[in-house]
Amino acid sequence: MTQKLPPKDLSKDALKAQLKNLVRRKMGASSKGHPLSHGQQSLWFLWQMAPDSAAFTMAFPMQITGALDRGALDRAFAALVDRHACLHSAFSEEGGSLRQVRHDGPEPHIQHQDARGWSEEALRTKLEETARQPFDLRRDACLRAHLWQCGAERHVFCLAMHHITGDLWSLVVLMDELRQLYRAEQQARGAAPAAGVLPEIAVTYGDCVRAMQLEHARGKHQTALAYWAQELAGDLPVLDLPTDFPRPARQQFHGATIFQSLDADLTSGLEALARDQDTTLFVVLMAAYQVLLHRFSGQSQLLVGTPFSGRSLPGTDATIGDFINILPLRAAFDEGTTFAAHVAAQRDHLLQAMKHQQVPFSQIVDRLAPVRDLSRPPVFQTTFVLQKFHRYPALQNAFLPGKGESPVAFADLELTGLQLAQQDGQFDLNLEMKRDSLGRLQAAWKYDRALFSADTIKDMAGCFRVLLRALVQNPAEPVARLPLLERGEASAVIAAAKGPVVPRPEQSSVVELFEGWAQKTPDALAVSCPAGGLTYGALRDRMQHLARALAARGIGRETMVALVLPRGCDLALAMLATQRAGGAFLPLAPDTPPKRLQQVLGLSESLLVLTSAASEAALRVTLGVSGPKVLSIESLLSGPQDGAVPELPGDRDLAYMMFTSGSTGAPKGVMVEHLGMVNHTLGKLEDLAFTARDCLAQNAPASFDVVVWQNLAPLACGGSVQVIAEGDIEDPARLFAACRDRGVTVLQVVPSMMRALIEEAETAGQPPDLGALRWLVPTGEALPTELCHRWLALYPEIPILNTYGSTECSDDQCHYRLVKMTPEDDVAPIIMVGTPIRNMAAYVLDPALNPVPAGVTGELYIGGIGVGRGYRGDVAKNQAAFLPDPFSSRSGARLYRSRDMARRRPDGRIDFLGRLDGMVKLQGVRIEPAEIEAALVQDPQISSAVVQARSDPEGRLRLVGYIVTAQGQPPDQVQIRANLSQRLPYSMIPDLLLPLPDLPLTANGKRDLNALPEPDWPDQGQVDLVPPETQTEQQIAEIWARLLGREAVSVQEDFFAVGGDSIKSIRLAARAQELGLPLEAADVFINRTIAAIAQQVDLARVTRADKDRLKSIAKAAIKENTKELFDPALLSRAAKLVTFDQDDN
């Protein structure tokens, strides 16, 4: 077969052209255009998501000064369009195949408009409208040019191109070639310009796309793909900047831009820093931007995209097309990361990225296969670029123009750049910069205006300026300690962080306030409980009687009385009487495990334990002869009223103590003075407008610090306390009824109980009548936004008072009144905690105690008169948690370090973001995992343990215990839970125990918490359905199914794995007790399955006679005071049995 040779008389250029066409045909070239590149396919998809958006429209606006030859400009522009196929193309989609084809409509041309006589404002408006006019990629040519004549020698010109057609490099090529073609047209004076004005285009964009496809088909990018797969392995950090508005379900692609100029001195300092770090200005600025994002988001891991030219193929310098490839750079921070170290790390990251830049970003996305979220871009949500033009360098003066920059020569004309917002809304945030001709840095902050307000971005840009100055001065300082505010701004933030200053009342204590109301309204109801009630006068008389008795037994200033009492009138009475005697009280639940009870009594240095007559004997057995003296409140009230009523306490005297979880395994005794107690009491009453006509529900256990406020606060203003019966507390329907029937006006609950109340009301069809209730006060843990929506939808006339506080600072320090939901409330999934109450302060600070700007994550520090004394007998913890207050003029004022992360909004309100350490709050109880770990390793089966809070498949936070067994044998989990129940409240017993061969360690031997496996939460759908067999199993299964909303349950399924929680366990136990089954909530935590619980119940029934015999022996031994009769093993059994009995008389 012969091959036809080209004619011998072909010129060299013609021969070259034929060879090019031959190669193109071999590569699959077609007269029907060419396929889209990977980048173009992504842009097509984004355009379809938001066809009316101008986010991907590049605009280059400029003012032309001089005698413009408009005819020559038109001819030059026409030649430019004819030269580049991309400039007269559109896009088609047939059968799922996308192609870039020749536009069949009119060729792009310059659109002229006479703007002489227009105001500058009108011209500006028209320019912005033109630049933001969207392209229809199916019908429009993707290039537009507009020229407005403003005067004889003044025009405004704007070139606009969709990014699918070209990139910024392409725009520079167009302007450079337009300049050369315009000059040639001028010189030709209407005749055809001489040939060879511009060299022939070596490679078309279609050639490049086909070459890239061949490279992909041949696997040329596999090495680069493998690099990016390793670099981006694991969970990709999603940028979590604080937003001003809720994130839409789909990205809107509507943005705005804030411009900023940084002076030459600062720029010079940054360039010097780059030289010192042996890197470039780009790396320094990119690293600084990452630091800013780290400080604003609080995230230790970040991904920031940065563009690479993508023009690795030879001959593409003059090609118009979308070559740009944006690739992600990972940044990692810890508390000690310095800027110098971060710059070095980013320099290395950038060098590696440059080596592997040839792989298109869309292929990286396909390889990573991240979960797609239409509300944000994949992989990274922010970009940084420092622009530097590759050709026509003078033109850079017209791009991001700085004030005073020189005009750009354009033939015999001059171009001056115009500031114009463009290409914004592609990401959450972009920062685009350039170094201008006067040695300054110009910046464009491009943001999604569906997320951020202009003021927020202006503030962020201002913080960036402050940060850059600090980085230049202190590159070796940890970035977490660098300031973000000017000195005057910082002072204003500190002032705004303080609550209202209110004079202290004449009364120094709540007990003194109570006595005043008892004098004014002796017949008014003070406290009511299921067994009866007390008026103010009766309560005062009993209080003074008990106070005299306590004083006669040595109780006075700074002495501690432990109150081991059930909820009821006597608990409020004991609190008041202890303080009236001058002492301080420590409330403890009667069901506190014996070992913990002994521990906290020893740590508190309690002189006396005040309890009920029903529990007196059991407590004496539990505490033994070496423990504090145990007395019943009944015996003291039945005795004589000897002596005078003691003096009232002073405001700096100790008021009460509460124990919180401790990181060393030992609980911490928090000491609160009367000054803080009174301030908190009056602050909350004030914000609730609580008066003598109001009634507060007392439903909190003694282990929860709100028990103090619930029992005593109403008595400081003439109101009443309604003690809710035990059986009503955890049953939503019964709690609703109790509040309605007893005239409760304020109800305080943890959010988990709030959820149960809402579910009860929603399923009732008609929301239950709540009578006089006028406030719901969630407390104890973060409040989900969705709960507030649901509550206010059910009860729009009953607002919510969200609260935040630390026990160390007299209970609550911040309030947020939520009368109706606003857009600001929907910004975060957790409702804000508001602002400080009277005479308190809440500062969001960095590690150097600098105030951070609005929106920046910091640590919350509490100041004001409510800051407590600290922890009993623990100097080291006090020094770590309580610091001198640098923002107060009050002598001896201190700050409490909460170890909570927070953000301050621009209006001063505070968002709670979680814990800095491992401490968590569950069901309103503050839990230190280290304390649980210490209890776990005391079990002989366990050699080491780690406890973490993890979210289950339903998003609920649960405790997970990772354990390593001592002998490597499968652990007896029921026994482990039983042992834990002797040391910890059941709320601190892990929901899931996960055995591991060893705990993962970091390279330096520390526990690697990030390497712990995700819990394998049992799937209730995969549990074999084992039906109940015994009568007890059947009874428990019926309650179980009703509580969990299930038709059928298995006796082998784990209660907490299939939807149970601590509140539901209490309700399960309560309903079982109604059927006569001896079941406690602790039994549910320990045994967890219907089969195991039923076995425990049946065993308890069989041993009840033996239990009663042991009680009788214990009581007789106490009465006769004969220790010799006790067998230690028998005593231990007796103590365990009687401690949990509240029906023992």
MINU-326487 format. One record per residue (C-alpha): x negated, y, z negated. Coordinates in steps of 0.2 Angstrom, whole numbers, plus 5000, padded with zeros to 4 digits. Layout:
! MINU-326487
XYZ...
! end
This chain:
! MINU-326487
500050005000499350175005499350324994499750495002498250615000498550804998498150905013496350955014496751145017497551165000496851294989496051254972497451334963498751244973497851074971497851114952499651144952500050984961499050884949499950964934501650924942501050744944500550734926502150804921503150674931502150534923502550614906504350614909504650784916506350824923507250964932508550944918507451024906506550934892507050854875506950954859505450944848505650884830505651064824506951114837508050974832508051034814508451204819509851144830510551054815510451204804511251314817512751194818512951214799512951404800513251464818513651634813512051654803510551764808509351674796508351604811508351764822506651844823506752034826505352154830505952334829504852474833504852664837504052704854503352884855502752954872503452974889504152804892504452744910506052644907506052574925504252514923504752434906506252344914505252274928503852214916505152134905505952044920504251984925503951924907505551824907505251744924503451694918504051594903505451464905505851464887506451644888507951604900508451434893509951374883510251204874511351064878511950904869512550764880512850584873511950624858510350684868509750864865508850954879508251134882508851184899508851334910510151464905511451474919512051644915511251814918509351824915508851914898508652104902508352264891510052334886509952524886510952644875510852834874510752874855510353054857511353154845511553004833511153024815509652914808510952824797511952774813510452724822509852614808511552534806511552494824509852424824510252314809511852254817510952204833509552114824510852014814511951974829511951774829511451674845512651544852511251414857512451324869512951484879511651624876509951644882508951654866508051814869508751994868508052164870508852334866508152504869508952664861508452834868508352954854507453094863506353144877504853054870505652944856506452774859506852634847506552454854507052294847506552124853507551974845507251794848508051634840506751534831507251384841506451474856504851534849503851584833503051734827501451694837502651684852503251864849501451924848501151844864502651924872502252104866500452084872500952024889502352154890501052284886499952224900501352204913502052374908500352454912500252364928501952424933501552604929499952594939500952514954502152664954503552554961502552444972502252264968500852254955499252174960499251984957498251914943498852034929499051884918498151724919499251574924500051484909499051324906500351224897502251244896503251214880504051064889502250994892501951004873503550924868503250774879501450764873502050764855503350624859501950514866500850544851502250494840502650334851500850284850500750304831499450444831500150524816500250364805498650424795499350594792501050524787500250404775499350554767501050654765501950504758500650484745500550664741502450674739502750514731503950504717505350614713505250784722505350934711506851034716506551224713507651274698507551464698508951554687510251614699511551754697512951664706513451474707512651384721513851344735514151164740513351204757511951324760512651484768511051554777511551734773510051824765509351994761507652064759506752174746505152264752503652294741501952374743500452334732499052464731497352454738496452444721497452284716497152214733495352244732495352164715496252004722494951994737493552004724494351864714494551764730492651784733492251734715493251584717492451544734494151544743495251664753496451794749497851684755497451544743497351674728499051744733499851574736499251514719499951674711501651654719501651474712501251534695502651664696503851524701503251414687503551554674505251594681505851414683504951334668504551184679502851104678502951034695503351134711503351124730503051274740503051274759501751364770501751374789500351304800500251364818500651184825499551234841498351094840498551044858497251144869497951274881499351324870498751494865499851584878501351464877503051524871503851404860504351344842502651264837502651324819502551174806502951214788502151094776502351074757500951114744501151034727500751134712500651064694500451154678500251114659500151224644498251254646498151274665497151434669497251534685495451494690495851304689497451324698496651414712495351284714496651144715497651234728496051264738495851084739497651044742497651164757496051094764496850924764498550994771497551074786496750904790498450824791499450964798499850884815501250784809502950874811503850914795505450834800504450664802503850684784505650714778506150554788504750454780505150524762507050494765507550614751509350614745510150754756510950894748511851024759511751154746509851174748508451134760507550964759505850944750505551124746506651274743505351414745503951464756502451584756501451654770500151784773500251844791498751884801498951904820497951794832497951914846498352104849497752134831498252314831500052254833499952194815500152384810501952374817502452214807502952234789502352414791501552504777501752694774500452794783499852654795499152704811500252684827499952544839499252584857500452514870499752574887499952764886501252754872501252724853502252604843502652624825503452474816505152494807505552404791507052284794507652134784507651984795507451794794508151794776509251654769508251514776507751464759508151504741506651624741505251664754503851784751503051854767501451964765500152054775498552154771498852314780497552434789497452544773496852394762498552374754499652224753501452234760502752104755504452054760505451954747506751864757508151784747509851694748511051824743512351684739511151644724510351804719510751994717509552124724509152184706508552014701507352004716506752174713506352124695505451974701504352074713503952194699503452044688502351984702501452154702501052144683500551954685499351994699498452134688498352014674497651874685496351994691495852044674495951864665495751724678495151614664496751644653498051504653499451564665500751534652500051674641499951804655501151954653502551984666503152154660502452324658502252384641503752504641504752364649504252244635504752364622506452384630506652194630506252174612507452304607508852224617508552054609509152124592510952104586511952244578511152314562512452314549512252364530512252224518513752204507513652254489513952074484512351964485513151794487514651704494515151654477515251844472516351874487517451734482517651794464518151964471519551884481520051774467520351934457521352014471522351864476522351734462523951644468523351634487522951454493521051434494520751254498521951114503521550934506522650774508522650744489523250924484522651104484521851244474522351424473521051554472521351574453521351394450519751364460518851514451519351434434518751264438517151344446516651434431517051284420515851174430514551314431514451324412514251134411512851134424511951284416512051184399511151044408509751154414510351214431509851394435508851494448507851384460508551224453509251094465510850994463511250854475513150844480513550664484515350694486516750644499517450784509518850874499519251004487517950944475516550974487516951154490517151174471515451094468514551204480515351364472514951304454513151264458512851434465513851514451512651424439511251504448510651344457510651284475511551134482511050994494512550914502512350724506513650604513514150464501513750334515511950394516510850234517510050204500508250214506508550384514509550444499508050404488506950484500507850654502508150664483506350644480505850774493507150904487506550884469508450884464508650894445510450824446511550724457513350774456514650644463516350574460516850464446517150324459515350324465514450374449514050194444513450144461512350294463511550254446511150084452510450144469509350284461508750184446508050254430506650354439507850454449508750614445510150614433511850564440513450644434515250644440516150804443517650734433516650704417515950884418517650964420518350864406517050924394517051084384516751254391515251294381514251464383514551614394514751614413512951624420512351784429512751794448511251744459510251874469510151884487508351814488508751664477508951494485510651454490510651284498509551154506509951044521508850904528508450884546507550754556505650764555504250724568503150634555504550514551505050604535506550714535506250904532507151004518507651174525507851304511509151444514509351604503510951694499510451844510510451734526511951634520513051794517512451874533512951714543514551704534515151884537514451884555515451734560517051794551516751964560516651884578518151774575519151924567519451804553520551874539521551824524522951754535521751634543521451444540519851354544519851164547518551074537518050924547516150914547515250784537513950834524512550794535512950934547512451104542514151184547514851094532514251244521515151374532516751274534516951244515516451424509516651554523518551584522518351604503517351764506518751854515520351784506520651654519520951464516520051304520521051154526520150984523520650864537520950684532519650554537520850464547521250624557519550684561519050574575520750534583521150674595523050654593523050654575521750804574522950904585524450864574523450894558522951074564524751114570525551044554524351134542524251304550522451294556521951444565520051404568519451234573517551194575517051034584515550964593515750964612515950774613517450794602518050934612518050824627519050694618520350824613520450884631520650704638522050684625522950844630522750804649523450624647524850684637525650774652526250924642524750984631525150964613525751114603524251174592525351294582524351444575522651394582521851544589519951494591519051344596517251344590516051214599514451184589512951074587512451044605512451114622514251154629514551094647515351224658516651104665517351074647517751264645518651264662519651124656520051184639520551364645521651284659522551194645522551324632522251494640522751584624521551494613519751564617518151484614516751544603515151454608513751454595511851424594510851404579509551324569509751264551508151344547508951514550510551504540511551404553512051504568511151654576512051684593513851684598514651694615516551744615517351654630519151714633519151674651517951594664517051714675515851684690514351724678514951574667514851454682513051494686512351354675513151184670512951234652513851384644512651524638512451554620512651734620511851864610511251874592512451904577512252054565510552084558509751944568508651934583508351804597506751834607506251734623504351734622502851664631501551564621500651734618502251804610502451914624504351944629504751874646505751954659507651914662507751754671506051684665505951524655505251554638505351494620506651554609506051634592507351694579507051844568508151944556508751924538509451754541507751674543507551544529506151504517505551354527505351174522505151114504503451064500502751064518501451204520500851134537502551134545502951304538501451374545501851304562503651354562503751514553502651664559502451844554503751944564502752074575504352154581505052194563504652344552505352244537504052194525503752004525504851974540504551814549504951734565505651554567504951454581506451354587505551254600507051274611506851334629507951484635508151614647508851794645510051854658509852034664511352094652510352014637511451854635510451694633510451534642509951374632508851254642508351114631506951064619505151104621504650954611505550784610506950834598508650814604510450854598511750714600513550734593512950894584511550804575509750864577508750714580506850694580506350534590504750524580505750484564506650344573505050274580504350274562505850174556505750054571503950004567504349964549505249814556504149664555504649614573504049784581502249834583502449994592503950104598504450254608506150334608506850454621508550524626509050464643510550494653511650344657512550324674513950434668512750574663512950554645511350574634510950414625509550364614508350224621507150134610505650064620504849924609503349814609503649664598502349604586502149424592502649454610504349354606506049414611506649534598508249494587509149664591510549634579509249614565508349764571509849874571510349804554508649854547508750034555510450054547509550044530508450184534509350304546511150374549511950264563511950414574510050394575510150214580509650194598511050144610509850034620508249934614507149894629505749774626504049814635502449704635501449864631501750054630501050144645499550254642498750404651496950404656496450474639497450354629498950454625500650384627501250414645503050454642503350494661502850314665504150234654505450144665507150204667508450104657509349964665511050014659512149864659513449874673515149834666515649774683514349644683514749574665515549404665517249414659517249314643518949324635519249334617519549174608519849204589521249314582519849444576519149454593520849474600521249614588519549704591519749684610521449764611520749924602519249914613520249914629521350054623519850164618518950134635520450144646520149964652521349824656520249684652518649674642517249544639516749494621514949494627514849674634513949804625515149944618513850084621513450024638515250024645515750194639515750194620514950324610514750374591516450454591517350314599516450194587517250284573518950274581518750094584518250064565519750174559521050074570520249914564520449964546522250004550522449824554521649774538519949724546518449774535517449864549516350014548515650124562513950064557514449884560514849934578513150014581512249864574513249724582513849814598514849664606516649604602515949434598514649494586515749624578517149494575515949374567515349514555517149554551517549374547515949354537516449514527518149434523517449274517516149354505517349484498517649384482515749374480515549554483516849594469515849484457514249574461515049744458515749694441513949634436513149794442514449904433514249804417512449814417512450004419513750024405512649924393511050004399510149834399508949834413508349664408509949574414509549634432508849514445507949624457508649534472510449534465510249724461509749754479511249664486512349754474511749924478511949894497513749824494514349964483513550114492514650104507516250074497517350234494518850144488517950074473518750134457
! end
